[in-house]
Amino acid sequence: MLLRAAWRRAAVAVTAAPGPKPAAPTRGLRLRVGDHAPQSAVPADTAAAPEAGPVLRPLYMDVQATTPLDPRVLDAMLPYLINYYGNPHSRTHAYGWESEAAMERARQQVASLIGADPREIIFTSGATESNNIAIKGVARFYRSRKKHLITTQTEHKCVLDSCRSLEAEGFQVTYLPVQKSGIIDLKELEAAIQPDTSLVSVMTVNNEIGVKQPIAEIGRICSSRKVYFHTDAAQAVGKIPLDVNDMKIDLMSISGHKIYGPKGVGAIYIRRRPRVRVEALQSGGGQERGMRSGTVPTPLVVGLGAACEVAQQEMEYDHKRISKLSERLIQNIMKSLPDVVMNGDPKHHYPGCINLSFAYVEGESLLMALKDVALSSGSACTSASLEPSYVLRAIGTDEDLAHSSIRFGIGRFTTEEEVDYTVEKCIQHVKRLREMSPLWEMVQDGIDLKSIKWTQH
Amino acid sequence: MAASSRAQVLALYRAMLRESKRFSAYNYRTYAVRRIRDAFRENKNVKDPVEIQTLVNKAKRDLGVIRRQSLALSPRLECNGTILVHCNLCLPSSSDSPASASRVSWGYRRPLPRPACLKRI
């Protein structure tokens, strides 16, 4: 009873939202009754319940960094967090058996999303660990005969860093450049493959510019040259149709928290026919076929499995909707603002990740101005540094445009109102920042910025 | 079991929309309402009774999910953590029975509250 009454109060607070006008800026802001220690299960002092009213939180438009948990996924996970807490590797009692059954069911769900056999799925702690296992594991296993790896310049940091650490061990790595569109040149890839190449690693969908690489063609090339093909599909799984057999993929990394699943879990697909041998990075009790020892976290993998199943059911609906919202965002921004560049190939592009460069506006200041929308310029991993993203540098963006880029993420839960609000605020702030910019003034006067000789102080 | 009638499907639709509006998180609430509307609209011309029953069963399961999760994710104003734990144990989820609830009460000494969630149609 009390709970219902509390809800009604919260619901009234939500609907009696700020701003009398529906088009008021606050309309797009979600309300959430904040309690300052939302995670504590300790009986709180109910007399000190939040009295200040609803706490406003920014709109979430950064789905490439992470995604909210789908309620269906949380519902699947909860029994395993509360009652069914057994270790899935305990073979002697019911707790272990039921936990193991859940783990195997989750494995089947993940496998069916990518067209694999359940025995080919290994659970890990995330796509970073999966990438490490794929690259270091394959390279080290075949170290006696094969010493060369190929990857691209736009890969995720964990792939590039793994390759760098392998270079220190004595391997050679070729970092393929990408064209202006962000897509690699297949002829260059073919030319780079040597007799002693063990692995080619190319990510399916880039997390910063949303570009889709031609995975099926790369798979065909690699299998004809007898080279293993690994793809980091963290941003692609569950969003675009993937089939490891059609695309001739030998290893694939999957991330839980990019597909509306929990954080801290991922999976790696390792082909069994023909068998891909991998040297294990983590030693221990031989769990997960010896490739990744350690207790499998049942609630997390159940969440990953549920997320994969939901993604499989919702893929078409989500894709249609996200494409529509993406079109809307791009069209509305481009028609109201001049000098906006979309980074990445517009055709081979996943619509949910839009990277726009606003000329003559500094990216960080635009992000600060859009303080009620959660956005990012570049990836979360590199957001702490002030350097422009290496991905944008690799696609040949000018230094000044690289600094002005913002990444908009549209996901399953994004609404039309959120997109419209973001567009409106973005246009407003870009115009305001451009008014303040001396470079913009010069451009309006017809001066070509590239012809200016800046004096030294 | 007789196939679901039009009235039953409509009642289910209304129940799902009603429950969905109780999500306190804006994104979940709007998604649930939108998805339910689109799903029912998409399937409104299905004639095969077996398929209708499959869809209705799926909708009933999803209704259970929405009921549990809109409660679990609601702001905990008056209730403390016990409501969350016990509500999720008491509701007919895929697993639990109320008998097991007391075993995993983590040492809460207060009596089990009678949450509103137990009242079912």
Interface residues (C-beta under 8 A of the other chain):
Chain A: M1 L2 L3 R4 A6 W7 R9 A10 A11 V14 R30 L31 R32 V33 G34 D35 P38 S40 A41 V42 P43 A44 T46 A49 P50 Y60 P68 P71 R72 L74 D75 L78 P79 I82 N83 Y84 Y317 R412 F413 T414 T415
Chain B: K21 R22 F23 S24 A25 Y26 N27 Y28 T30 Y31 A32 R34 R35 D38 D62 V65 I66 R68 Q69 S70 L71 A72 L73 S74 P75 R76 L77 E78 C79 N80 G81 T82 I83 L84 V85 N88 L89 S93 S94 S95 D96 S100 V104 P115 A116
